[in-house]
Structure formats: C-alpha cells, structure tokens
Amino acid sequence: MKELENLCKELKQLTWNNDHTGSLMRIADYFRMADYYAIFKAIETIHDAERCMPYDLGAYRRIKSKEMMDAIKQHHGREVHDVIYSSL
C-alpha cells in the first residue's frame, strides 16, 4: 500500500505541473501496462512536436485513459481505481 501512496503523490505532482500525459504514463508503468505506456508516450511525442495538445489527440488520450482506468478497476478493484483517479 505504501507503493500506491507514493504513486499517488507522484501523480498529484505531475498533474499539478500540468503533465497529464506523464501521469498516465506513470500509471501505465506502475501497473506494467506496456501497450498503454507506448500509446501515451506517442501522444507525448506528438504533443511536444506540436507545442500544444491538438483537440483530437486530447480526445484520443481521454478515451485511452478511460480504457486503462477501467482495466485497473477490473483487475485491481474499485478502491485502487478510486485512489488513483482522485490523484489525477
């Protein structure tokens, strides 16, 4: 549980720094969700190249974020999901 607390602290800081994609990458890394990590890394690359988040890319990030969080809820339970979600 201490590891999860540390993750949540990291997520809060990343979100505070407006690094929402970085937060999602950190979650994917923590739960060893390599496919989602790769997706969010690609989104970050495009975001950096564009110097802003294109609307459609932001929408895609929201879809993939919801998918990942739903998978976490299914495999790790609602309590873990809710703790992480509240840190974003």
C-alpha positions as CSV (number, residue, x, y, z in Angstrom):
1,M,0.0,0.0,0.0
2,K,3.0,2.3,0.6
3,E,4.0,2.0,-3.0
4,L,0.5,3.1,-4.1
5,E,0.7,6.1,-1.8
6,N,4.0,7.1,-3.3
7,L,2.5,6.7,-6.8
8,C,-0.4,8.9,-5.9
9,K,2.0,11.6,-4.6
10,E,3.9,11.4,-7.9
11,L,0.6,11.7,-9.9
12,K,-0.5,14.7,-7.9
13,Q,2.8,16.5,-8.6
14,L,2.7,15.6,-12.3
15,T,-0.8,16.8,-12.6
16,W,0.0,20.0,-10.6
17,N,2.8,20.6,-13.2
18,N,0.2,20.2,-16.0
19,D,1.8,16.9,-17.1
20,H,-1.3,14.9,-17.6
21,T,0.2,12.6,-20.2
22,G,3.2,12.0,-17.9
23,S,0.7,11.0,-15.2
24,L,-0.9,8.5,-17.4
25,M,2.5,7.1,-18.5
26,R,3.5,6.7,-14.8
27,I,0.3,4.8,-14.1
28,A,0.8,2.5,-17.1
29,D,4.4,1.9,-16.0
30,Y,3.4,1.2,-12.4
31,F,0.8,-1.4,-13.5
32,R,3.1,-2.8,-16.2
33,M,0.7,-1.9,-19.0
34,A,3.2,-1.6,-21.8
35,D,0.7,-1.1,-24.6
36,Y,-0.9,1.9,-22.8
37,Y,2.6,3.2,-21.9
38,A,3.5,3.2,-25.6
39,I,0.3,4.9,-26.6
40,F,0.8,7.7,-24.0
41,K,4.5,8.0,-25.0
42,A,3.4,8.5,-28.6
43,I,0.9,11.1,-27.6
44,E,3.6,13.0,-25.6
45,T,5.9,12.9,-28.6
46,I,3.2,14.5,-30.9
47,H,2.2,17.0,-28.2
48,D,5.9,18.1,-27.8
49,A,6.3,18.4,-31.6
50,E,3.1,20.5,-31.9
51,R,3.9,22.5,-28.8
52,C,0.2,22.2,-27.8
53,M,-2.3,19.4,-27.5
54,P,-4.4,19.1,-30.7
55,Y,-8.0,18.7,-29.8
56,D,-8.4,15.3,-31.5
57,L,-5.3,14.0,-29.8
58,G,-6.6,15.1,-26.4
59,A,-9.9,13.3,-27.1
60,Y,-7.9,10.1,-28.0
61,R,-5.9,10.5,-24.8
62,R,-9.2,10.7,-22.8
63,I,-10.5,7.5,-24.5
64,K,-7.3,5.6,-23.8
65,S,-7.1,7.0,-20.2
66,K,-10.6,5.7,-19.5
67,E,-9.8,2.3,-21.1
68,M,-6.7,2.0,-18.9
69,M,-8.5,3.1,-15.7
70,D,-11.4,0.6,-16.4
71,A,-8.8,-2.2,-16.8
72,I,-7.3,-1.2,-13.5
73,K,-10.7,-1.2,-11.8
74,Q,-11.4,-4.7,-13.3
75,H,-8.1,-6.2,-12.3
76,H,-7.2,-4.4,-9.1
77,G,-10.6,-3.3,-7.7
78,R,-12.6,-0.2,-7.3
79,E,-10.7,1.1,-4.3
80,V,-7.4,1.1,-6.1
81,H,-9.0,2.7,-9.1
82,D,-10.6,5.4,-7.0
83,V,-7.4,6.2,-5.1
84,I,-5.5,6.7,-8.3
85,Y,-8.3,8.6,-10.1
86,S,-8.5,11.0,-7.2
87,S,-4.8,11.8,-7.6
88,L,-5.2,13.0,-11.2
